[in-house]
Amino acid sequence: MSTPHRLVEDGIRHWGRLPDRPAVANPLDAYTGLTRRLKSLRLKEWVGFTLLHPDWYSSLIIQDAHYLASSEIYAYDRARGTLHQHAATASGGSPTLPAELLDSACHFERDGHRIAYTFSRASARHRIEVGIAATPKAPAIRGCLELDAEAATSPLSVSSRLPGGSMYTHKAAFPASGALRVGDTEITFDATRDLAILDEHRSLLPYRTTWLWGTFATSTGAGPVVGANFAARPELPGEPEESCLWTPSGCEPLSDIVFEPASVAPSAAWRIASQDGRIDVVFEPEGRKQVKHDLGLFAVDYFQLFGHYRGVLRGAQGDFEIKDVHGVCESMKARL
C-alpha cells in the first residue's frame, strides 16, 4: 500500500503497518463534536529519542497526557557509573507536538529546561537541541545533535486497535553527529558510529495501561544500520504489533515477543525473543531510571533499563550477530 497523506481521511482511520509516516497523524480526526473532546482526554502523545554512544547512555522525551505535560532527560556516564537526570512539568496541551511532525518543530520550554526538535523532510536533516540548567542534584546538559535522515533505517509506522483504545507509533534510527555537554564533559557524536532512535506515539491508551518495550541499533560500518524495536502489551487478535527488525532489507515485521527477566533483581538480565526465533537476544543492564507515583486516580510504575544487547537477528537476507550493542528495555504499569 502507499503511504496515506493523513492517518485519518474523511473520518476513516487507516489501520495496519504503513510504509511511512503520514504527513498528518492525528487520531482525533476520526471523531467530531463531544466525542472528539472526550477522546482528547485519553490521547497520550510523546516524541522521544534514545541516544546510542559508546561512553554514555542517554534518553530524552517530550510528552503530553493532556491533563499534564512533562519533559525528561537522563545521561549516564559509563566510566564513572553516574546517572544525571532532569525533569520538568507543565500544563496539559502546552508542549508543541504538531501532527505534521516531519515538516515542523516541537519543543518543551520551562525556566531552565528546554528540549526542542526540528524535522525537515526537504533537507533530510533533523536536529535535537538541549538547554538544561544545572540544579543542586544534576549538572547542566546542553548541546545540539544533527540527524541524517537519508542514512536512517526504514521507518516503523504502525496504526493498530488496542483493547479499550488504539495506538499510532512511528520509529526510526538515525546516524547522529554533534555534541552534548554534561557539566564540564563534552560528548562528541560521530555519525559513522552513533545513533538516535526516534520514538513517536499518538495513542488513545486504555485507562489501565501496561507494556514491555525495548530497542537497540548499531552501525554496521559497511552498510545500513541494523537493529530492532520490540514490544509486548495486551493486543487484539490480528492487529499489528510495534515490533520490527531493521535490516538492509528494510523494516521487517516482528510479532509475538516474549520478555523473560532472569530474576526479580533490578539488575537481572532479560532474554527477549520472538516465537519464530527471528530475534533472540539477551539484554544486560548497566543502570536503571525509575518513576513511581500513586495519586489515587492516576498512577505510574515505570522503569527504563539501559545497557547492552547480545544475540542474533535473523533477517530476510541472513543473520546478524549482535554483540555489545547499546540499547534500552523498559516496563510501564499505569493508570492514565
C-alpha positions in Angstrom: 0.0 0.0 0.0 1.1 3.6 -0.5 1.5 5.9 2.5 -1.7 7.9 3.1 -1.4 11.7 3.3 -3.3 11.6 6.6 -3.7 8.9 9.3 -7.5 9.7 9.2 -9.1 10.6 5.8 -12.7 11.6 5.5 -13.3 10.4 9.1 -11.9 7.0 8.4 -8.7 5.9 10.0 -6.0 3.8 8.3 -5.0 0.7 10.2 -2.1 -1.7 9.9 1.6 -1.4 9.1 2.1 1.7 6.9 5.1 2.2 4.5 5.9 5.5 6.1 4.6 8.2 8.5 1.5 10.0 7.1 2.2 13.7 6.6 -0.5 14.4 9.2 -1.0 11.9 12.1 -3.8 12.9 14.4 -6.0 10.1 15.8 -8.6 12.7 16.9 -9.6 13.4 13.3 -11.7 10.2 13.4 -14.1 11.9 15.8 -16.2 15.1 15.9 -18.1 17.2 18.5 -18.4 16.0 22.0 -16.8 12.6 21.2 -13.7 14.3 19.9 -13.4 16.4 23.1 -13.8 13.4 25.3 -11.3 11.3 23.3 -8.8 14.2 23.6 -8.7 13.5 27.3 -7.5 10.0 26.5 -4.9 11.0 23.9 -1.3 10.4 25.0 1.4 11.9 22.8 5.1 11.8 23.1 8.2 12.3 20.9 11.5 11.0 22.4 14.9 9.7 21.4 17.2 7.0 22.7 20.8 8.2 22.1 23.4 5.5 21.5 27.1 6.3 22.2 29.9 4.0 23.5 30.6 6.0 26.6 27.2 7.4 27.6 23.6 6.2 27.8 21.0 8.9 27.3 17.3 9.3 26.5 15.1 12.4 26.3 11.4 12.9 25.8 8.6 15.5 25.5 5.2 14.1 26.4 1.7 15.3 26.8 -1.1 13.4 28.6 -3.5 16.3 28.0 -4.1 16.7 31.7 -0.3 17.0 32.4 2.7 17.5 30.2 6.3 16.8 31.0 9.8 16.5 29.7 12.7 14.4 30.9 16.3 13.7 30.0 19.0 11.5 31.6 22.6 10.9 30.8 24.6 8.0 32.3 28.4 8.2 32.4 29.6 4.6 32.0 33.2 5.3 33.1 32.1 6.9 36.4 28.8 4.9 36.9 27.0 8.2 37.5 23.4 9.0 36.4 22.3 12.6 35.8 18.6 13.3 35.5 16.4 16.4 34.8 12.6 16.6 34.6 10.0 19.4 34.3 6.3 19.5 34.1 3.7 21.9 32.6 0.0 22.1 32.0 -1.5 19.6 29.5 -1.5 20.9 25.9 1.4 23.3 26.5 4.1 21.4 24.6 4.3 21.9 20.8 3.8 18.4 19.4 2.5 19.0 15.9 0.6 16.3 13.9 2.8 17.3 10.9 5.9 16.1 12.8 8.3 15.6 9.9 7.8 19.1 8.4 7.8 21.1 11.6 9.3 21.6 15.1 8.3 20.6 18.6 9.6 21.8 21.9 9.1 21.9 25.6 10.2 25.1 27.5 10.2 25.9 31.1 12.5 28.1 33.2 15.9 26.4 32.8 14.6 23.4 30.9 14.4 23.4 27.1 14.3 20.5 24.7 13.5 21.1 21.0 13.4 19.0 17.9 13.3 20.3 14.3 12.4 17.9 11.5 12.8 18.6 7.8 11.8 16.2 5.0 13.2 18.6 2.4 16.7 18.8 3.8 16.7 15.2 5.2 18.3 16.6 8.3 16.7 16.7 11.8 18.0 18.5 14.9 17.9 17.8 18.6 18.6 20.9 20.8 19.0 20.6 24.6 19.4 23.5 27.0 19.0 22.3 30.6 20.4 24.5 33.5 22.3 22.9 36.4 20.4 22.1 39.6 21.6 21.1 43.1 21.1 17.5 42.0 22.5 17.4 38.4 24.8 19.3 36.1 23.7 21.3 33.1 23.1 19.5 29.9 23.4 21.5 26.7 24.2 20.9 23.0 22.9 20.1 19.6 22.8 16.9 17.5 22.1 16.6 13.8 20.4 13.5 12.5 20.9 12.2 8.9 17.5 11.1 7.6 19.0 9.9 4.3 21.1 7.2 6.1 18.3 6.3 8.6 16.6 2.9 8.9 13.4 2.3 7.0 10.6 3.6 9.3 8.4 1.6 11.5 4.9 3.1 11.2 2.0 1.2 12.9 -1.7 2.0 13.4 -3.5 -0.6 15.4 -6.5 -1.2 17.6 -5.9 -2.0 21.3 -8.3 -3.4 23.9 -10.1 -0.3 25.0 -8.1 2.1 22.8 -5.8 2.5 19.8 -2.2 3.1 19.0 -0.2 5.0 16.4 3.6 5.0 16.5 6.5 6.0 14.2 10.1 4.9 14.8 13.4 5.0 13.0 17.1 5.1 13.8 19.3 8.0 12.6 23.1 8.5 12.4 23.8 11.3 14.8 26.6 13.9 14.8 27.3 16.9 17.1 27.9 17.3 20.8 26.3 17.4 24.1 28.0 18.8 27.2 27.1 17.3 30.6 28.6 19.6 33.2 32.3 20.0 32.1 32.3 16.9 30.0 31.7 17.1 26.2 30.2 14.1 24.5 31.1 14.1 20.8 28.7 12.1 18.5 30.2 10.6 15.3 27.6 9.8 12.6 29.6 6.8 11.4 29.1 5.2 14.8 26.5 6.9 16.9 22.7 6.8 16.6 19.5 8.4 17.8 16.3 6.3 17.8 13.1 8.2 17.4 10.0 7.1 19.3 6.8 9.0 18.4 3.4 7.9 19.9 -0.1 9.4 19.3 -2.3 6.8 21.1 -5.6 6.6 22.8 -4.4 4.3 25.5 -6.8 2.4 27.9 -7.0 3.7 31.5 -5.1 0.7 32.7 -2.0 0.5 30.5 0.9 -1.9 30.6 3.7 -2.6 28.2 7.2 -4.0 28.0 9.4 -2.4 25.3 13.0 -2.4 24.1 15.1 -1.1 21.3 18.7 -1.1 20.0 20.6 -0.4 16.8 24.1 -0.4 15.6 26.0 1.0 12.6 27.5 -1.9 10.5 30.3 0.3 9.1 29.7 -1.2 5.6 26.0 -0.5 5.0 22.7 0.3 6.6 22.0 0.4 10.3 20.9 -2.9 11.9 18.7 -3.1 14.9 15.3 -3.9 16.4 12.3 -2.5 18.1 10.0 -4.8 20.1 7.1 -4.6 22.5 4.6 -6.8 24.4 1.3 -5.4 25.6 -2.3 -6.5 25.6 -3.3 -6.9 21.9 -6.4 -7.7 19.9 -6.1 -10.8 17.6 -4.8 -10.0 14.2 -3.7 -6.4 15.0 0.0 -5.5 14.1 2.5 -5.0 16.9 5.0 -2.2 17.1 7.9 -4.7 16.6 10.4 -5.0 13.8 13.9 -5.8 12.7 15.8 -3.1 10.9 18.0 -4.8 8.3 19.4 -4.0 4.8 16.1 -5.4 3.5 14.1 -2.6 5.3 11.8 -2.7 8.2 10.8 -6.4 8.7 7.7 -7.1 10.8 8.0 -9.0 14.1 5.3 -10.3 16.4 4.8 -12.5 19.4 7.6 -11.1 21.5 8.4 -12.6 24.9 10.4 -10.8 27.6 11.9 -13.1 30.3 13.9 -11.5 33.2 16.4 -13.9 34.7 15.2 -13.0 38.2 13.3 -10.2 40.1 16.6 -8.5 40.9 16.7 -4.9 39.5 19.9 -5.6 37.6 18.9 -9.0 36.3 19.5 -9.8 32.6 16.5 -10.1 30.3 16.0 -12.6 27.4 13.9 -11.2 24.6 12.8 -13.4 21.7 10.1 -13.8 19.1 8.3 -17.1 18.9 9.6 -17.6 15.4 13.2 -17.1 16.6 13.9 -14.1 14.2 15.1 -12.2 17.2 16.8 -13.9 20.1 18.8 -11.6 22.3 19.9 -11.1 25.9 19.9 -7.6 27.5 22.5 -6.9 30.2 21.5 -3.8 32.2 24.1 -1.3 33.4 21.8 1.1 35.1 18.1 2.0 35.8 15.9 5.0 35.6 12.7 4.8 37.6 9.5 6.8 38.0 6.9 5.8 40.6 3.8 7.9 41.6 0.5 6.9 43.1 -2.0 9.8 43.0 -5.1 7.6 43.5 -7.0 8.0 40.2 -3.7 8.3 38.3 -0.6 6.2 39.0 2.7 5.3 37.2 5.1 2.5 38.0 7.8 2.8 35.3 11.4 1.9 34.9 13.8 2.0 32.0 17.0 -0.1 32.0 20.0 1.0 29.9 22.7 -1.4 28.9 23.8 -3.6 26.0 22.4 -6.5 23.9 23.9 -9.6 22.5 22.4 -12.4 20.4 21.2 -12.8 16.9 18.7 -11.2 14.4 17.5 -13.4 11.6 16.6 -11.2 8.7 15.3 -11.9 5.2 18.9 -11.6 3.8 20.6 -13.6 6.6 21.6 -13.5 10.2 23.2 -10.6 12.1 25.3 -11.2 15.2 24.5 -8.7 18.0 27.4 -8.2 20.4 27.7 -5.4 23.0 25.2 -3.2 21.2 23.8 -0.4 23.3 20.0 -0.1 23.9 17.2 0.1 26.4 14.5 -2.1 27.9 11.5 -0.7 29.9 8.4 -1.6 31.8 5.3 0.5 32.2 2.3 -0.1 34.5 0.0 2.8 34.8 -3.5 4.2 35.4 -3.7 7.0 33.0 
